[in-house]
Amino acid sequence: MFIGGKKGYLFDLEGVFHQGESLLPGALETLTALREKKIPFVFLTNTTTKSERDIRIGLNKLGLGIRENEILTTPKMAASYLKKAGKSKVRLILADQVKDDITGLEKVEENPEAVIIGDIGDGWSYDLLNSIFRNLIAGSKLIALHKGKFWQTKEGLSLDIGAFITGLEYSAGVDAKVIGKPSPSFFRAGLDHLGLSASDCTMIGDDIESDVGGAKELGIQGILVKTGKFREEQLKTSRIKPDFIIDTIGNLLLKGG
């Protein structure tokens, strides 16, 4: 028996099942129990520092055995969204290894119809931001793979791309299309993938806003895990109230379940 007692589960990855190259407590045991009980689940990850293939390879080296159909990533969702929107020429502000996940679109540097932004580490500069700004005021659509405020690194919490996205929105007078969590469309994609309704699913993550808050907006039960980027102060001040709070992903499985 799992906390929440729902038919299916949506999971965050980084900070919930692993932190960097280390598994978090209960990660393997939880996945094993879900598979044994044939409970459907899918990972919804905002990670844009690695390709989907590299994410799976890294997790499988840790012993998780993640299958291709068990993970949804924002780059592939962005490509699908732009194809449906009739936008074919895109500028990619992405890590090199992630660019291959954007398929079926023409990658350009000049006069793009859309600019897709993900994590590029230390690659940010005034010149880069200014060139994106000029794309936007010329009519390019701003596509943010996510809008995270901060993320957990070995050195502690670090600034995430949400700061750059928000600055570009403000200066160019545009609103970004956010692909990843907490975007409702990303959660709906997860529900569709499982073939379940919002009331039949639970979302588990370490981000009270993007994971739990985004899920609860759609009527999905939200469980906050106290690993990864979790901070007690944020929980105390947030307007979002998780349905359950657990210490680690290993606590999702009730004793005797």
DAMO-V460552 format. One record per pair of residues at least 12 apart in sequence whose ideal C-beta (glycine too) atoms are under 7 Angstrom apart, sorted by the first residue. I is the first residue (numbers start at 1). GAP is how many residues later the second one is. D is the distance in whole Angstrom. If there is no record, write none. Layout:
# DAMO-V460552
<<I,GAP,D> <I,GAP,D>>
This chain:
# DAMO-V460552
<<1,253,5> <1,256,3> <2,250,5> <2,251,6> <2,252,7> <2,255,6> <3,220,7> <3,241,5> <3,243,7> <3,249,5> <3,251,6> <4,198,4> <4,217,5> <4,219,6> <4,239,7> <4,240,6> <6,194,6> <6,195,6> <6,196,5> <6,215,6> <7,189,6> <7,193,4> <8,31,7> <8,32,4> <8,33,6> <8,186,5> <8,188,5> <8,192,6> <8,193,5> <9,30,7> <9,32,4> <9,192,7> <9,193,5> <9,195,7> <10,32,6> <10,34,5> <10,177,7> <10,180,5> <10,191,6> <10,193,4> <10,205,7> <11,30,6> <11,32,5> <11,193,5> <12,32,7> <12,33,7> <12,192,7> <12,193,4> <12,194,6> <12,195,7> <12,199,5> <13,30,5> <13,32,5> <13,34,7> <14,31,7> <14,33,6> <14,214,7> <15,137,6> <15,191,4> <15,212,6> <15,213,2> <15,214,5> <16,188,6> <16,189,6> <16,190,5> <16,209,5> <16,211,7> <16,212,6> <16,233,5> <17,47,7> <17,232,6> <18,41,7> <18,44,6> <19,133,7> <19,209,6> <20,134,7> <23,39,5> <24,203,5> <24,224,6> <24,225,6> <25,223,4> <25,225,5> <26,222,5> <26,223,5> <26,224,2> <26,225,7> <27,37,7> <27,222,6> <28,35,6> <28,36,6> <29,221,6> <30,219,5> <30,220,6> <30,222,6> <30,223,6> <31,33,6> <33,220,5> <40,154,5> <42,28,6> <42,29,7> <42,30,6> <42,148,5> <42,151,5> <42,152,6> <43,27,6> <43,28,4> <43,29,7> <44,28,5> <44,137,6> <44,142,6> <44,146,5> <45,26,7> <45,28,6> <46,28,6> <46,100,4> <46,102,6> <46,134,4> <46,135,6> <46,164,7> <48,26,6> <48,27,6> <48,46,7> <48,47,7> <48,50,6> <48,70,3> <48,71,5> <48,97,5> <48,98,7> <49,46,6> <49,70,5> <50,47,6> <50,48,7> <51,46,5> <51,47,5> <51,49,6> <51,50,5> <52,19,6> <52,21,5> <52,24,7> <52,49,6> <54,43,6> <55,16,7> <56,12,7> <56,15,7> <72,117,6> <72,118,6> <72,121,6> <73,28,7> <74,71,4> <74,72,6> <74,105,5> <74,106,4> <75,23,6> <75,26,4> <75,27,6> <75,43,7> <75,70,6> <76,25,5> <77,102,5> <77,109,6> <77,112,6> <78,24,7> <78,38,5> <78,65,6> <78,67,6> <78,101,5> <79,23,5> <79,24,6> <79,25,6> <79,26,6> <81,98,7> <82,23,6> <82,32,6> <83,21,6> <87,26,4> <87,27,5> <87,54,7> <88,17,6> <88,18,5> <88,25,7> <89,17,5> <89,19,5> <89,23,5> <89,24,5> <90,12,7> <90,15,5> <90,17,6> <90,18,7> <90,22,6> <90,23,7> <90,24,5> <90,26,6> <91,17,6> <91,18,6> <91,21,4> <91,24,5> <91,44,6> <92,15,6> <92,24,5> <93,22,6> <93,23,7> <93,24,4> <93,25,7> <93,27,6> <93,39,7> <94,22,7> <94,24,4> <94,26,7> <95,23,7> <95,24,6> <95,25,6> <98,20,6> <102,14,7> <112,23,6> <112,28,5> <113,27,6> <113,28,7> <114,26,6> <114,27,4> <114,29,5> <115,17,6> <115,20,5> <115,21,7> <115,25,5> <115,27,6> <115,28,7> <116,27,5> <116,29,7> <117,26,7> <117,27,5> <117,28,7> <117,44,6> <117,48,6> <118,27,4> <118,43,7> <119,42,6> <124,40,6> <129,35,7> <129,39,7> <132,36,6> <133,35,6> <133,38,6> <133,39,6> <136,32,6> <136,36,4> <136,38,5> <137,35,5> <141,36,7> <142,26,6> <142,27,7> <142,32,5> <142,34,4> <142,35,7> <143,33,7> <143,34,5> <143,36,7> <144,21,5> <144,32,4> <144,33,7> <144,34,5> <144,35,7> <145,34,5> <145,35,6> <146,32,7> <146,34,4> <146,35,7> <147,15,4> <147,18,5> <147,29,7> <147,31,5> <148,12,4> <148,13,6> <148,14,5> <148,62,7> <149,13,5> <150,79,7> <151,78,6> <152,76,5> <152,77,4> <157,72,7> <181,29,4> <181,30,6> <181,33,5> <182,27,6> <182,28,5> <182,31,6> <182,32,3> <184,33,7> <184,34,6> <187,27,6> <187,28,6> <187,31,5> <187,33,6> <198,20,5> <198,21,4> <198,22,5> <199,20,6> <201,19,5> <202,18,7> <202,19,4> <202,21,6> <203,12,4> <203,17,5> <203,19,5> <204,19,4> <204,21,6> <204,45,7> <204,48,7> <205,20,7> <206,19,5> <206,21,6> <206,22,3> <206,23,5> <206,24,5> <207,22,6> <208,16,6> <208,26,6> <208,27,6> <208,30,5> <208,32,5> <208,34,7> <209,31,7> <212,12,5> <212,28,6> <212,30,5> <213,27,4> <216,24,7> <221,22,5> <222,20,5> <222,21,5> <223,19,6> <223,20,6> <223,21,5> <223,23,6> <224,18,4> <224,21,5> <225,21,5> <225,23,6> <225,24,6> <226,19,7> <226,20,7> <226,21,5> <227,21,6>>
